[in-house]
Amino acid sequence: MNPFLGVLFHWTGGLASGSFYVPYKGVRNWSWETYWLTGGFFSWIICPWLAAYFMTSDLGEVLTSQAVSTLGWTYFFGAMWGLGGLTFGLSMRYLGMSLGMGVALGYTAAFGTLLPPIFKVWIKQIPADENIIEIATSTAGLVTLTGVVVCLIGIAIAAMAGFAKEKEMPEDEKKKSVVEFNFKKGIIVATFSGIMSACFAFALTAGKPIGVASGLAGTDNIWTGLPILPVILAGGFTSNFIWCVYLSIKNKSGYEYLASHQKSQPNDRENETIIENVTDAPGEEVAVQAEIGAHGLGKRIPLVRNYLLSCIAGTLWYLQFFFYTMGETQMGKYGFASWTLHMASIIIFSTMWGVIFKEWKGVSPKARKLIITGIGTLVLSTIIIGWGTWIKGSGGGH
């Protein structure tokens, strides 16, 4: 166990998670459901199975030897987390990367970090190492819980900065950085996302027997969390797949996966641009207009570019879990704090991207001070949590 190495892994995972939405900003002329499902296929199916297959021992035997209840609960909580992940993307779509992540992850950190050890007080079967009372009765546990509280305070400050930004910035300025900015709709989906995303922590807890079995099969301790991810993310894939297919049918956007151009709408002004670009003589305009009407020619879809960027985005999102499981193996009995570390690091790096994309341009000094204070508090929380786990690992935690 090396808690400081664990913190480093969690920060690396946070960097991946806080950055995953950036490639999506480069996708052109695809509907949201198209690029979200494309990237998700890499996040939820390809990457977790490849990593688990090549980096662990006897993956098939480990999974097939598990109790139905273990696989069932791990998959179920993964599906519930999938609903949170689905609306997580919508949170950033409507609020931007910094505010959307700040609000959603505030809920996720609180629910995901503390509920498993709290519920273990009454439900002994929950596979958490210690319940909240046992954690709170040791020096190391109190230090770690203090770090969790500091983290939640930091998240609250970051959210306050986001609210201040929303009030201060003129509508046209907000639209420049977040094209579909909608505060009311964004807050609703961010709240739902944050609560449901906490189910990932429950899924990891439910899947611990899988990690134990993988270790017994000969997998190095640092990789024992990887076989849990295919089960959890299969659940996430299920809920996201159903919703994206529904949207594809509703919006008639399913053709986009293979089409070179969007289907144009009646009186689509883009047609005028196309005509100007492809005609030299006035006599050709009528013929081109007829072809556009016949074939439904609209904006060009750069398929290779869109698939590549979605692949990168999906892989980055998976890497957050890859490094998360590595970090958790280094946190010892205070692995419950891993979730808080993960949330804190995501907010830190997503805020960084928010600054790069000028989401905070034009806000008052007060809002800037709030976001700087919030990020500083989150950094402090990771240091405190790392200290608490180090105390536990050194034998001085009682």
ZIVEN-V64724 format. One record per residue. N is the residue number from 0. RES is the residue in one letter. SS is DSSP state (alpha for helix, beta for strand, coil for the rest). OMEGA is omega in radians with two decimals (* if undefined). D_LAST is the distance of its C-alpha to the last C-alpha in whole Angstrom. Layout:
# ZIVEN-V64724
[[N,RES,SS,OMEGA,D_LAST] [N,RES,SS,OMEGA,D_LAST]]
This chain:
# ZIVEN-V64724
[[0,M,coil,3.12,18] [1,N,coil,-3.02,18] [2,P,alpha,3.14,17] [3,F,alpha,3.01,20] [4,L,alpha,3.09,23] [5,G,alpha,3.10,21] [6,V,alpha,3.13,22] [7,L,alpha,3.10,25] [8,F,alpha,-3.14,26] [9,H,alpha,3.10,26] [10,W,alpha,3.10,28] [11,T,alpha,3.07,30] [12,G,alpha,3.10,30] [13,G,alpha,3.09,31] [14,L,alpha,3.13,34] [15,A,alpha,-3.11,35] [16,S,alpha,-3.12,35] [17,G,alpha,-3.09,36] [18,S,alpha,-2.94,39] [19,F,coil,-3.07,40] [20,Y,coil,-3.10,42] [21,V,coil,3.13,44] [22,P,alpha,3.13,47] [23,Y,alpha,-3.14,48] [24,K,alpha,3.13,49] [25,G,alpha,3.11,52] [26,V,coil,-3.07,53] [27,R,coil,2.95,56] [28,N,coil,2.94,58] [29,W,coil,3.02,56] [30,S,coil,-3.12,55] [31,W,alpha,-3.07,51] [32,E,alpha,-3.13,51] [33,T,alpha,-3.10,52] [34,Y,alpha,3.12,50] [35,W,alpha,3.13,47] [36,L,alpha,3.10,48] [37,T,alpha,3.10,49] [38,G,alpha,-3.13,46] [39,G,alpha,3.12,44] [40,F,alpha,3.06,45] [41,F,alpha,-3.12,44] [42,S,alpha,-2.90,40] [43,W,alpha,-3.07,40] [44,I,alpha,-2.98,42] [45,I,alpha,-3.05,44] [46,C,alpha,-3.10,40] [47,P,alpha,-3.13,38] [48,W,alpha,3.12,40] [49,L,alpha,-3.11,41] [50,A,alpha,-3.12,38] [51,A,alpha,-3.10,36] [52,Y,alpha,-3.03,39] [53,F,alpha,-3.02,40] [54,M,alpha,3.10,36] [55,T,coil,-3.10,35] [56,S,coil,3.00,36] [57,D,coil,-3.09,38] [58,L,alpha,-3.12,38] [59,G,alpha,-3.13,40] [60,E,alpha,3.14,39] [61,V,alpha,-3.09,35] [62,L,alpha,-3.10,36] [63,T,alpha,3.14,39] [64,S,coil,-3.08,37] [65,Q,coil,3.07,35] [66,A,coil,3.13,35] [67,V,alpha,-3.13,37] [68,S,alpha,3.13,34] [69,T,alpha,3.13,32] [70,L,alpha,-3.10,35] [71,G,alpha,-3.13,36] [72,W,alpha,3.11,33] [73,T,alpha,3.11,32] [74,Y,alpha,-3.10,36] [75,F,alpha,3.14,36] [76,F,alpha,3.04,33] [77,G,alpha,3.11,35] [78,A,alpha,3.10,38] [79,M,alpha,3.05,37] [80,W,alpha,3.13,35] [81,G,alpha,3.08,38] [82,L,alpha,3.08,40] [83,G,alpha,3.11,37] [84,G,alpha,3.11,38] [85,L,alpha,-3.12,42] [86,T,alpha,3.06,42] [87,F,alpha,3.09,39] [88,G,alpha,3.11,42] [89,L,alpha,3.12,44] [90,S,alpha,3.14,42] [91,M,alpha,3.11,43] [92,R,alpha,-3.07,46] [93,Y,alpha,-3.06,47] [94,L,alpha,-3.02,44] [95,G,coil,-3.03,44] [96,M,alpha,-3.04,41] [97,S,alpha,-3.12,39] [98,L,alpha,-3.12,39] [99,G,alpha,3.12,39] [100,M,alpha,-3.10,36] [101,G,alpha,-3.12,35] [102,V,alpha,-3.09,35] [103,A,alpha,-3.08,35] [104,L,alpha,3.03,31] [105,G,alpha,3.07,30] [106,Y,alpha,-3.08,31] [107,T,alpha,-3.12,29] [108,A,alpha,-3.10,26] [109,A,alpha,-3.08,25] [110,F,alpha,-3.04,26] [111,G,alpha,-3.08,25] [112,T,alpha,-2.94,22] [113,L,alpha,-3.04,20] [114,L,alpha,3.12,23] [115,P,alpha,3.10,22] [116,P,alpha,3.09,18] [117,I,alpha,-3.12,20] [118,F,alpha,-3.13,23] [119,K,coil,3.08,20] [120,V,coil,-3.09,20] [121,W,coil,-3.11,23] [122,I,coil,-3.03,24] [123,K,coil,-3.05,22] [124,Q,coil,3.14,25] [125,I,coil,-3.02,23] [126,P,coil,2.99,22] [127,A,coil,-3.07,19] [128,D,coil,-3.12,16] [129,E,coil,3.04,14] [130,N,coil,-3.01,15] [131,I,alpha,3.13,15] [132,I,alpha,3.12,13] [133,E,alpha,3.12,10] [134,I,alpha,-3.05,10] [135,A,alpha,-3.10,10] [136,T,coil,3.09,8] [137,S,coil,3.13,5] [138,T,alpha,-3.13,6] [139,A,alpha,3.14,7] [140,G,alpha,3.14,9] [141,L,alpha,3.10,10] [142,V,alpha,-3.13,11] [143,T,alpha,3.10,13] [144,L,alpha,3.07,14] [145,T,alpha,3.09,16] [146,G,alpha,3.11,17] [147,V,alpha,3.13,19] [148,V,alpha,3.11,20] [149,V,alpha,3.11,22] [150,C,alpha,3.14,23] [151,L,alpha,3.07,25] [152,I,alpha,3.11,26] [153,G,alpha,3.11,28] [154,I,alpha,3.12,29] [155,A,alpha,3.12,31] [156,I,alpha,3.11,32] [157,A,alpha,3.11,34] [158,A,alpha,3.10,35] [159,M,alpha,3.09,37] [160,A,alpha,3.11,38] [161,G,alpha,3.10,40] [162,F,alpha,3.11,41] [163,A,alpha,3.11,43] [164,K,alpha,-3.09,44] [165,E,alpha,-3.10,46] [166,K,alpha,-2.99,48] [167,E,alpha,-3.01,49] [168,M,coil,3.05,50] [169,P,coil,-3.03,54] [170,E,alpha,-3.10,54] [171,D,alpha,3.12,56] [172,E,alpha,3.11,54] [173,K,alpha,-3.11,51] [174,K,alpha,3.14,53] [175,K,alpha,-3.10,54] [176,S,alpha,3.13,50] [177,V,coil,-2.97,49] [178,V,coil,-3.07,53] [179,E,coil,-3.06,52] [180,F,coil,3.10,50] [181,N,coil,-2.99,49] [182,F,alpha,-3.09,47] [183,K,alpha,3.14,47] [184,K,alpha,-3.12,47] [185,G,alpha,-3.14,44] [186,I,alpha,3.14,42] [187,I,alpha,-3.10,43] [188,V,alpha,3.11,42] [189,A,alpha,3.10,39] [190,T,alpha,3.10,37] [191,F,alpha,-3.12,38] [192,S,alpha,-3.09,37] [193,G,alpha,-3.13,34] [194,I,alpha,-3.11,33] [195,M,alpha,-3.14,34] [196,S,alpha,3.10,33] [197,A,coil,3.14,29] [198,C,alpha,3.10,30] [199,F,alpha,3.10,30] [200,A,alpha,3.09,26] [201,F,alpha,3.14,27] [202,A,alpha,3.10,29] [203,L,alpha,3.12,27] [204,T,alpha,-3.14,24] [205,A,alpha,-3.08,27] [206,G,coil,-3.11,28] [207,K,alpha,3.10,25] [208,P,alpha,3.10,27] [209,I,alpha,3.11,30] [210,G,alpha,3.10,27] [211,V,alpha,-3.14,26] [212,A,alpha,3.12,30] [213,S,alpha,3.08,31] [214,G,alpha,3.12,28] [215,L,alpha,3.14,29] [216,A,coil,3.09,33] [217,G,coil,3.11,32] [218,T,coil,3.07,31] [219,D,coil,-3.03,29] [220,N,alpha,-3.05,25] [221,I,alpha,-3.13,26] [222,W,alpha,-3.01,29] [223,T,coil,3.09,28] [224,G,coil,-3.05,28] [225,L,alpha,-3.13,31] [226,P,alpha,3.11,33] [227,I,alpha,-3.00,31] [228,L,alpha,3.12,33] [229,P,alpha,-3.14,37] [230,V,alpha,-3.14,36] [231,I,alpha,-3.04,34] [232,L,alpha,2.99,37] [233,A,alpha,3.06,40] [234,G,alpha,3.10,39] [235,G,alpha,3.11,39] [236,F,alpha,-3.09,42] [237,T,alpha,-3.08,44] [238,S,alpha,3.13,43] [239,N,alpha,3.14,44] [240,F,alpha,-3.13,47] [241,I,alpha,-3.08,49] [242,W,alpha,-3.12,48] [243,C,alpha,3.08,50] [244,V,alpha,3.09,53] [245,Y,alpha,3.14,53] [246,L,alpha,3.13,54] [247,S,alpha,3.11,56] [248,I,alpha,-3.11,58] [249,K,alpha,-3.08,58] [250,N,alpha,-3.13,59] [251,K,coil,-3.07,61] [252,S,coil,-3.09,59] [253,G,alpha,-3.12,58] [254,Y,alpha,-3.00,61] [255,E,alpha,-3.10,59] [256,Y,alpha,-3.07,58] [257,L,coil,-3.01,61] [258,A,coil,3.09,63] [259,S,coil,3.13,64] [260,H,beta,3.02,65] [261,Q,beta,3.01,64] [262,K,beta,-3.08,67] [263,S,coil,3.08,68] [264,Q,coil,3.10,69] [265,P,coil,3.13,72] [266,N,coil,3.12,73] [267,D,coil,-3.10,70] [268,R,coil,3.10,71] [269,E,alpha,3.12,70] [270,N,alpha,-3.12,73] [271,E,alpha,3.13,75] [272,T,alpha,3.13,73] [273,I,alpha,-3.12,73] [274,I,alpha,-3.13,77] [275,E,alpha,-3.08,77] [276,N,alpha,-3.00,75] [277,V,alpha,3.13,77] [278,T,coil,3.08,81] [279,D,coil,-3.11,83] [280,A,coil,-3.13,86] [281,P,coil,-3.10,87] [282,G,coil,-3.10,88] [283,E,alpha,-2.99,85] [284,E,alpha,-3.12,83] [285,V,alpha,-3.12,84] [286,A,alpha,-3.14,84] [287,V,alpha,3.12,80] [288,Q,alpha,3.11,79] [289,A,alpha,3.14,81] [290,E,alpha,3.11,78] [291,I,alpha,-3.14,75] [292,G,alpha,-3.10,76] [293,A,alpha,-3.04,77] [294,H,alpha,-3.14,74] [295,G,coil,-3.06,71] [296,L,beta,3.11,71] [297,G,beta,-3.13,68] [298,K,beta,-3.14,65] [299,R,beta,3.10,65] [300,I,coil,3.10,61] [301,P,coil,-2.99,60] [302,L,alpha,-3.09,58] [303,V,alpha,3.12,57] [304,R,alpha,-3.09,55] [305,N,alpha,3.13,54] [306,Y,alpha,-3.13,53] [307,L,alpha,-3.14,51] [308,L,alpha,3.10,49] [309,S,alpha,3.07,48] [310,C,alpha,3.13,47] [311,I,alpha,-3.13,45] [312,A,alpha,-3.14,43] [313,G,alpha,3.13,42] [314,T,alpha,3.09,41] [315,L,alpha,-3.13,39] [316,W,alpha,3.08,38] [317,Y,alpha,-3.07,37] [318,L,alpha,3.09,35] [319,Q,alpha,3.14,32] [320,F,alpha,3.09,31] [321,F,alpha,-3.13,32] [322,F,alpha,3.09,29] [323,Y,alpha,-3.12,27] [324,T,alpha,3.07,26] [325,M,alpha,-3.14,26] [326,G,alpha,-3.11,23] [327,E,alpha,3.13,21] [328,T,alpha,-3.11,21] [329,Q,coil,-3.03,19] [330,M,coil,3.10,17] [331,G,alpha,-3.10,15] [332,K,alpha,3.14,13] [333,Y,alpha,3.07,13] [334,G,alpha,3.12,17] [335,F,alpha,3.14,18] [336,A,alpha,3.12,18] [337,S,alpha,-3.11,21] [338,W,alpha,3.12,23] [339,T,alpha,3.11,22] [340,L,alpha,-3.13,23] [341,H,alpha,-3.13,26] [342,M,alpha,-3.11,27] [343,A,alpha,-3.10,27] [344,S,alpha,3.10,28] [345,I,alpha,-3.12,31] [346,I,alpha,3.12,32] [347,I,alpha,-3.05,32] [348,F,alpha,3.10,35] [349,S,alpha,3.07,37] [350,T,alpha,3.08,37] [351,M,alpha,3.12,38] [352,W,alpha,3.09,41] [353,G,alpha,3.09,42] [354,V,alpha,-3.13,43] [355,I,alpha,-3.14,45] [356,F,coil,3.03,47] [357,K,coil,3.08,47] [358,E,coil,-3.13,46] [359,W,coil,3.13,45] [360,K,coil,3.07,48] [361,G,coil,3.14,50] [362,V,coil,-3.09,47] [363,S,coil,3.05,47] [364,P,alpha,3.13,45] [365,K,alpha,-3.14,42] [366,A,alpha,3.12,41] [367,R,alpha,3.12,41] [368,K,alpha,3.13,39] [369,L,alpha,-3.09,37] [370,I,alpha,3.09,36] [371,I,alpha,3.11,35] [372,T,alpha,3.14,33] [373,G,alpha,3.14,31] [374,I,alpha,3.10,31] [375,G,alpha,3.11,29] [376,T,alpha,3.12,27] [377,L,alpha,3.08,26] [378,V,alpha,3.12,26] [379,L,alpha,-3.11,23] [380,S,alpha,3.14,21] [381,T,alpha,3.10,21] [382,I,alpha,-3.13,20] [383,I,alpha,3.14,17] [384,I,alpha,3.08,16] [385,G,alpha,3.10,17] [386,W,alpha,-3.14,14] [387,G,alpha,3.14,11] [388,T,alpha,3.08,12] [389,W,alpha,3.09,13] [390,I,alpha,-3.14,9] [391,K,alpha,-3.09,8] [392,G,alpha,-3.12,11] [393,S,coil,3.10,11] [394,G,coil,-3.12,8] [395,G,coil,-3.03,6] [396,G,coil,-3.08,4] [397,H,coil,*,0]]
